[in-house]
Amino acid sequence: MTAMFQPPDVTGAIFVDGSGRRGRRLRRATYALVAVLLVLLAAFWLLQGLDVFEFGT
């Protein structure tokens, strides 16, 4: 007996992560990226302030 071909369910979830590991990893990577960007922004801001007060040269 041959089974009928059934197309894949297009409404089903593609990525299922029951453990939540992917979410934790993405959250940590996002926090790290935001922290690096804030440090760079603070450094840029401080360097601009040093130029204004002529402490740098």
VENCOR-V589467 format. One record per backbone hydrogen bond with DSSP energy under -0.5 kcal/mol. NH is the residue of the N-H (numbers start at 1). CO is the residue of the C=O. E is the energy in kcal/mol with one decimal. If there is no record, write none. Layout:
# VENCOR-V589467
nh = (NH	NH)
co = (CO	CO)
e = (E	E)
This chain:
# VENCOR-V589467
nh = (7	10	12	16	17	18	20	24	25	26	27	28	29	30	31	32	33	34	35	36	37	38	39	40	41	42	43	44	45	46	47	48	49	50	51	52	53	54	55	56)
co = (5	8	9	14	15	16	17	20	21	22	23	24	25	26	27	28	29	30	31	32	33	34	35	36	37	38	39	40	41	42	43	44	45	46	47	48	49	50	50	50)
e = (-0.5	-0.7	-0.8	-0.6	-0.6	-0.5	-0.5	-2.1	-2.4	-2.6	-2.4	-2.6	-2.3	-2.4	-2.6	-2.5	-2.4	-2.6	-2.4	-2.4	-2.4	-2.4	-2.3	-2.5	-2.4	-2.6	-2.5	-2.5	-2.5	-2.7	-2.5	-2.2	-2.0	-2.2	-1.7	-1.6	-1.9	-0.5	-2.1	-0.9)
